[in-house]
Amino acid sequence: MLETLERFFKLKENGTNVRTEFIAGLATFMTMAYIIFVNPGILSAAGMPAEGVFVATILAAVLGTLCMAFITNYPFALASGMGLNTFFAYTIVGQMGLSWQVALGLVFLEGILFIIISVLPVREKIVNAIPMSVKTGISAGIGLFIAFIGLQNAGLTVDNPETLVELGKIGTGPFIALAGLIIIAILQSRKVKGSILYGIIASTILAFIFNVEVAPGVPIRETYQGIVALPNFAPWKDILFKLDLRGALQIGAIGAMISLLFVDMFDTVGTVVGVAQQADYLDEKGELPKAGKVLLADAIGTTGGALFGTSTVTTYVESAAGVGAGGRTGLTGVFVSLFFILALFFQPLVSLIPAVATAPALIIVGAMMITNMAKLDWNDFTEVFPAFITMVFMPFTYSIANGIALGFIVYPFVKLATGKGKEVNWLAYLLGVFSVLYLYVYGTFR
């Protein structure tokens, strides 16, 4: 069995082993397991049964992640995308007044279109046309973004109406998050494999011991409902294959599909490039081998997810947690998928992992990803400035897609303005134009 895994996933060639891939898979799963509970809550606002979406979310994650594992042999995990699910529920259904069945139809058509584009290698050329400085900015920006999310989840960063953010009160929850952060940092400094996973486990145990609140007035011990529970598939049947393709093809829905295309493309490309750079997958030209296959797996996940009954499936930035734990092959994704399947039966146990336990992992991974800025040519400001814009606008606008779009616009503009326009790939100019269009469609220029 081990020899088969070694041969298929080329573990030794990638400097890893089954144990490391297992730990990486568990680390990735634990940092993205929140989607199992968050996604049903968001899509239920669109009128979908939360219990059914719970099942659909898990199965779509399994489908997309396994496709990624076997098609690309990369340790990228997929699930219903945050941001895309809120667009689904609150914009397409809430503001536009379309039914959730039509919204699922739009997601399905988007996935089909992405499959076609991926097979034609258009998306691969797009990924490889991104300038290296912007790729560096994407990676560092994602690092800042997920670190910012981690700080919020830990309660270390809170809202302030005057300054937007401020340091939160160091109560029990934030203290546990800080303890987990220190544990991971020490283990990481000592090069202990699985340090992120150990930190999550330690923080969860501390949270249970001190009975921290996982919601206002809800201590973690009160959420304990056992360890194992049989999954309820009955509500899932109410959303399985319920997409409305005819409604999705109406003229009034085209704008929503275009928005889904832009947001999904920029989010996916940004995440893939950022995590790939963290895993040292980019070649000497800054290009990602098998980029087309990566994007094909992503598109299949979206298409299958729509059939199962969930919003757009995309590559998860939390995959960086697995990469940080040493994951280097598709076997990481296989283990992630197994944990998702187990989550169907271990829902009570999975739900015990609080945000203060996963927050340190996000902060540490963010710190690891920001180091990619060292790869910039700091003597060429036409390279530094686009990377900087890409990086800072991700956390400051709370959108990976916005940071990428602005980076795509700034890079060719700065090069042209300084007489270096010939250094820019023609596709990079096209990406700049599409980025302007994306920001217009998304509402930024209105």
C-alpha positions in Angstrom: 0.0 0.0 0.0 2.7 2.5 1.0 4.7 1.5 -2.1 1.7 2.2 -4.3 1.2 5.6 -2.7 4.9 6.4 -3.1 4.9 5.4 -6.7 1.7 7.3 -7.7 2.2 10.5 -5.8 6.1 10.5 -6.1 6.6 11.2 -2.4 10.4 10.8 -2.3 10.8 12.8 -5.4 8.9 15.7 -3.7 10.8 15.3 -0.4 7.9 14.1 1.7 6.3 10.9 3.1 2.9 9.5 4.0 3.1 10.7 7.6 4.0 14.3 6.6 1.2 14.3 4.0 -1.3 13.0 6.6 -0.3 15.8 9.0 -0.5 18.3 6.2 -3.9 17.1 5.2 -5.2 17.3 8.7 -3.7 20.8 9.2 -5.4 22.0 5.9 -8.7 20.4 6.9 -8.7 21.9 10.4 -8.0 25.4 9.1 -10.8 25.2 6.5 -13.3 23.0 8.4 -15.2 26.2 9.3 -16.7 26.3 5.8 -18.8 23.2 6.7 -20.7 25.3 9.2 -20.4 28.8 7.7 -21.6 27.9 4.2 -24.9 26.4 5.3 -25.6 29.5 7.4 -24.9 31.8 4.5 -26.8 29.8 1.8 -29.8 29.3 4.1 -30.3 33.1 3.8 -31.1 32.3 0.1 -33.8 29.9 1.3 -31.8 26.7 1.0 -32.1 24.1 3.8 -29.0 24.4 6.0 -28.9 20.6 6.7 -28.8 19.9 2.9 -26.2 22.5 2.3 -24.0 20.9 5.0 -23.9 17.7 3.1 -23.5 19.4 -0.3 -20.6 21.5 1.0 -18.7 18.4 2.2 -19.3 16.4 -1.0 -18.4 19.3 -3.2 -15.1 19.8 -1.3 -14.3 16.1 -1.6 -15.0 16.1 -5.4 -12.9 19.2 -6.0 -10.0 18.2 -3.8 -9.8 14.7 -5.2 -9.8 16.1 -8.7 -7.0 18.4 -7.8 -5.1 15.5 -6.1 -5.3 13.1 -9.0 -5.1 15.5 -11.9 -2.3 17.7 -10.7 -0.6 15.9 -7.7 -0.6 19.3 -5.9 -1.6 19.7 -2.2 -4.4 22.2 -2.9 -7.8 21.7 -1.3 -11.0 23.0 -2.6 -14.4 24.0 -1.1 -17.2 26.5 -1.5 -15.6 29.9 -1.7 -16.1 32.5 1.0 -17.2 35.8 -0.7 -18.6 33.8 -3.6 -21.2 32.2 -1.3 -22.3 35.7 0.0 -22.5 37.0 -3.6 -24.7 33.9 -4.3 -27.0 34.5 -1.3 -27.2 38.2 -0.8 -26.6 39.6 -4.3 -27.9 37.1 -6.9 -30.8 35.9 -4.7 -31.3 38.8 -2.2 -30.8 41.9 -4.4 -31.5 40.6 -7.9 -34.5 38.5 -6.7 -33.5 35.3 -8.5 -34.3 32.0 -7.0 -31.5 29.8 -5.5 -32.3 27.3 -8.2 -31.4 29.9 -10.8 -28.3 30.9 -8.9 -27.2 27.2 -8.9 -27.7 27.2 -12.6 -25.5 30.2 -13.0 -22.8 28.5 -11.0 -23.1 25.4 -13.1 -22.8 27.4 -16.4 -19.8 29.3 -15.0 -18.1 25.9 -14.2 -18.8 24.6 -17.7 -17.4 27.7 -19.3 -14.3 27.4 -17.0 -13.8 23.8 -18.1 -13.9 24.8 -21.7 -11.4 27.6 -21.1 -9.2 25.3 -19.1 -9.1 22.7 -21.8 -8.2 25.4 -24.4 -5.2 26.4 -22.1 -6.5 30.0 -22.0 -6.5 30.1 -18.2 -3.0 28.5 -18.1 -1.7 31.3 -20.3 -3.3 33.8 -18.1 -1.7 32.4 -15.0 1.7 32.3 -16.6 1.4 35.8 -18.1 1.1 37.3 -14.6 4.4 39.3 -14.0 6.7 37.8 -11.3 6.5 40.9 -9.2 2.7 40.7 -9.1 2.8 37.0 -8.3 5.1 37.9 -5.4 2.7 40.6 -4.3 -0.2 38.1 -4.6 1.6 35.6 -2.4 2.5 38.2 0.3 -0.9 39.8 0.0 -2.7 36.5 0.7 -0.3 36.1 3.6 -1.4 39.5 5.1 -5.0 38.8 4.3 -5.2 35.4 6.1 -3.2 36.8 9.0 -5.7 39.6 9.3 -8.5 37.0 9.3 -6.7 35.1 11.9 -6.3 38.2 14.1 -10.0 38.8 13.8 -10.9 35.2 14.6 -8.7 35.4 17.6 -10.3 38.6 18.9 -7.0 40.4 18.8 -8.2 42.8 16.1 -11.7 44.3 16.5 -13.8 47.1 15.0 -13.3 50.7 15.9 -15.7 53.3 14.3 -13.0 56.0 14.4 -9.8 54.1 13.3 -11.6 51.1 11.6 -9.6 48.6 13.7 -7.9 48.4 17.1 -6.4 45.9 19.5 -9.0 43.7 21.2 -9.3 43.1 24.9 -7.0 40.2 25.9 -9.6 38.0 27.5 -9.6 34.2 27.7 -10.2 33.6 23.9 -7.5 36.0 22.6 -5.1 34.7 25.3 -5.6 31.1 24.1 -5.0 32.3 20.5 -1.8 34.0 21.6 -0.7 30.8 23.5 -1.4 28.7 20.3 0.6 31.3 18.3 3.6 31.0 20.6 3.4 27.2 20.6 3.4 27.1 16.8 6.1 29.7 16.5 8.4 27.8 18.8 7.8 24.5 17.1 8.2 26.1 13.7 11.5 27.6 14.7 12.7 24.2 15.9 11.5 22.9 12.5 9.1 20.4 14.0 6.9 19.0 11.2 3.2 19.3 12.0 3.8 22.3 14.2 0.6 24.0 12.9 -1.5 21.0 13.6 -0.1 20.6 17.1 -0.8 24.2 17.8 -4.5 23.8 16.7 -4.9 20.8 18.9 -3.3 22.5 21.9 -5.4 25.6 21.5 -8.6 23.5 21.2 -7.8 21.6 24.4 -7.1 24.9 26.2 -10.4 26.3 24.9 -12.3 23.3 26.3 -10.5 23.5 29.6 -11.2 27.2 30.1 -14.7 26.9 28.5 -14.3 29.8 26.1 -17.4 31.2 24.3 -17.7 30.1 20.7 -20.6 32.6 20.3 -22.0 35.3 22.6 -23.2 33.6 25.7 -22.4 30.1 24.4 -19.4 28.4 26.2 -17.7 25.6 24.2 -18.7 22.9 26.6 -22.4 23.7 26.0 -21.9 22.9 22.3 -20.6 19.4 23.1 -23.1 16.9 21.8 -21.0 13.8 21.6 -18.5 12.7 19.1 -20.3 10.7 16.4 -23.7 11.3 14.7 -25.2 9.7 11.6 -25.5 12.2 8.7 -29.0 13.3 7.6 -29.2 13.0 3.8 -33.0 13.7 3.6 -32.6 17.5 3.4 -29.9 17.2 0.8 -32.3 15.5 -1.6 -34.2 18.8 -1.7 -31.3 20.6 -3.3 -29.6 17.8 -5.2 -29.8 18.4 -9.0 -32.3 21.3 -8.4 -30.5 23.9 -10.5 -32.6 25.9 -13.0 -30.6 26.2 -16.2 -33.5 27.7 -18.2 -33.8 30.5 -15.7 -30.0 31.0 -15.6 -30.0 31.7 -19.3 -32.4 34.6 -19.1 -30.9 38.0 -20.1 -31.3 39.5 -16.6 -29.0 36.8 -15.1 -26.1 37.3 -17.5 -24.6 40.1 -15.5 -24.6 37.9 -12.4 -22.8 35.1 -14.3 -20.1 37.6 -15.6 -19.5 38.8 -12.0 -19.2 35.2 -10.9 -16.7 34.5 -13.7 -14.5 37.5 -12.8 -14.5 37.0 -9.0 -13.9 33.3 -9.3 -11.1 33.7 -11.8 -9.2 36.3 -9.8 -9.7 34.5 -6.5 -8.6 31.2 -7.9 -5.6 32.5 -9.9 -4.5 34.5 -6.9 -4.8 31.6 -4.4 -3.1 29.1 -6.7 -0.2 31.4 -7.5 0.2 32.4 -3.9 0.2 28.9 -2.4 2.3 27.6 -5.4 5.0 30.1 -4.7 4.9 29.2 -1.0 5.4 25.5 -2.0 8.2 26.5 -4.4 6.3 25.1 -7.4 7.0 28.1 -9.7 9.8 27.5 -12.3 12.6 29.8 -13.1 10.3 31.9 -15.3 7.8 32.3 -12.5 5.4 30.0 -14.3 3.3 27.2 -12.6 3.7 23.8 -14.3 0.4 22.1 -14.8 -1.5 25.4 -14.3 -4.1 24.3 -16.8 -4.8 21.1 -14.9 -5.1 23.0 -11.6 -7.7 25.3 -13.1 -9.5 22.3 -14.7 -9.8 20.6 -11.4 -11.1 23.9 -9.9 -13.7 24.1 -12.7 -14.8 20.5 -12.3 -15.3 21.2 -8.5 -17.5 24.2 -9.3 -19.6 22.3 -11.8 -20.1 19.3 -9.5 -20.8 21.6 -6.6 -23.6 23.2 -8.4 -25.2 19.8 -9.1 -24.7 18.8 -5.4 -26.4 22.1 -4.3 -23.7 24.6 -3.2 -22.1 27.8 -4.5 -18.9 28.2 -6.5 -16.1 25.8 -5.4 -12.7 27.3 -5.5 -9.1 26.5 -4.4 -8.6 27.4 -0.7 -6.0 29.7 0.6 -6.0 27.6 3.7 -4.1 25.0 1.6 -1.1 27.1 2.6 -1.5 25.6 6.1 -0.9 22.1 4.7 2.1 23.4 2.7 3.4 25.0 5.8 3.1 21.6 7.5 5.2 19.9 4.8 2.5 18.8 2.3 3.9 18.6 -1.2 1.7 16.2 -3.2 -1.8 15.2 -4.0 -1.8 12.8 -1.1 -2.3 15.8 1.1 -5.6 16.4 -0.8 -6.6 12.7 -0.5 -6.3 13.0 3.3 -8.2 16.3 3.3 -11.0 14.6 1.4 -11.0 11.7 3.9 -11.3 14.1 6.8 -14.2 15.8 5.0 -16.0 12.5 4.6 -15.4 11.7 8.2 -16.8 15.1 9.1 -20.2 13.8 7.9 -20.1 11.3 10.8 -18.1 13.4 13.3 -20.0 16.6 13.0 -20.2 17.1 16.8 -16.4 16.7 17.2 -15.5 18.9 14.2 -17.8 21.6 15.5 -15.8 21.8 18.7 -12.8 23.3 17.0 -13.2 27.0 17.8 -12.0 30.0 15.8 -9.4 30.9 18.5 -7.8 27.5 17.8 -7.4 27.9 14.0 -6.6 31.6 14.2 -2.9 31.0 15.2 -2.4 28.7 12.2 -3.6 31.4 9.8 -1.4 34.1 11.4 1.7 31.8 11.2 1.0 30.9 7.6 0.6 34.6 6.9 4.0 35.2 8.3 5.5 32.5 6.2 4.0 33.8 3.0 5.1 37.4 3.5 8.7 36.3 3.3 8.2 35.9 -0.5 8.6 39.6 -0.8 12.4 39.0 -0.5 12.3 37.6 -4.0 11.5 41.1 -5.5 14.1 43.1 -7.4 14.2 45.9 -4.8 16.3 48.1 -7.1 13.5 48.3 -9.7 10.6 50.4 -8.4 8.5 49.4 -11.4 8.6 45.9 -9.9 8.3 46.9 -6.3 5.3 49.3 -6.6 2.9 46.8 -8.4 3.8 44.1 -5.8 3.1 46.6 -3.0 -0.3 47.6 -4.4 -1.3 44.0 -4.9 -0.2 43.1 -1.4 -1.8 45.9 0.6 -5.1 46.1 -1.1 -6.0 42.5 -0.3 -6.3 42.9 3.5 -7.3 46.6 3.3 -10.2 46.0 0.9 -10.9 42.5 2.4 -10.7 41.0 -1.1 -8.0 38.9 -2.8 -9.7 39.7 -6.2 -9.4 43.5 -5.7 -5.7 43.3 -4.9 -5.0 41.2 -8.0 -7.1 43.4 -10.2 -5.3 46.6 -9.0 -1.9 44.9 -9.4 -2.8 43.9 -13.0 -3.7 47.6 -13.7 -0.8 49.2 -12.0 2.0 47.0 -13.5 1.5 47.7 -17.2 0.7 51.4 -16.5 3.9 51.9 -14.5 6.0 50.1 -17.1 4.5 52.2 -19.9 5.0 55.4 -18.1 8.7 54.7 -17.4 9.5 53.6 -21.0 9.6 49.9 -20.1 6.5 48.9 -22.0 8.3 46.3 -24.0 9.0 44.3 -20.9 5.3 43.6 -20.5 3.7 40.5 -22.0 0.8 41.4 -24.3 -1.5 39.2 -22.1 -0.5 41.3 -19.1 -1.9 44.4 -20.9 -5.1 42.4 -21.6 -5.3 41.4 -18.0 -5.1 45.1 -17.1 -8.1 45.8 -19.4 -10.1 43.0 -18.0 -9.2 44.1 -14.5 -10.7 47.6 -15.2 -13.8 45.8 -16.5 -14.0 43.6 -13.4 -13.8 46.6 -11.1 -16.6 48.3 -13.1 -18.8 45.2 -13.1 -18.2 44.6 -9.4 -19.2 48.2 -8.7 -15.9 49.9 -7.7 -16.0 52.5 -10.5 -19.6 53.3 -10.2 
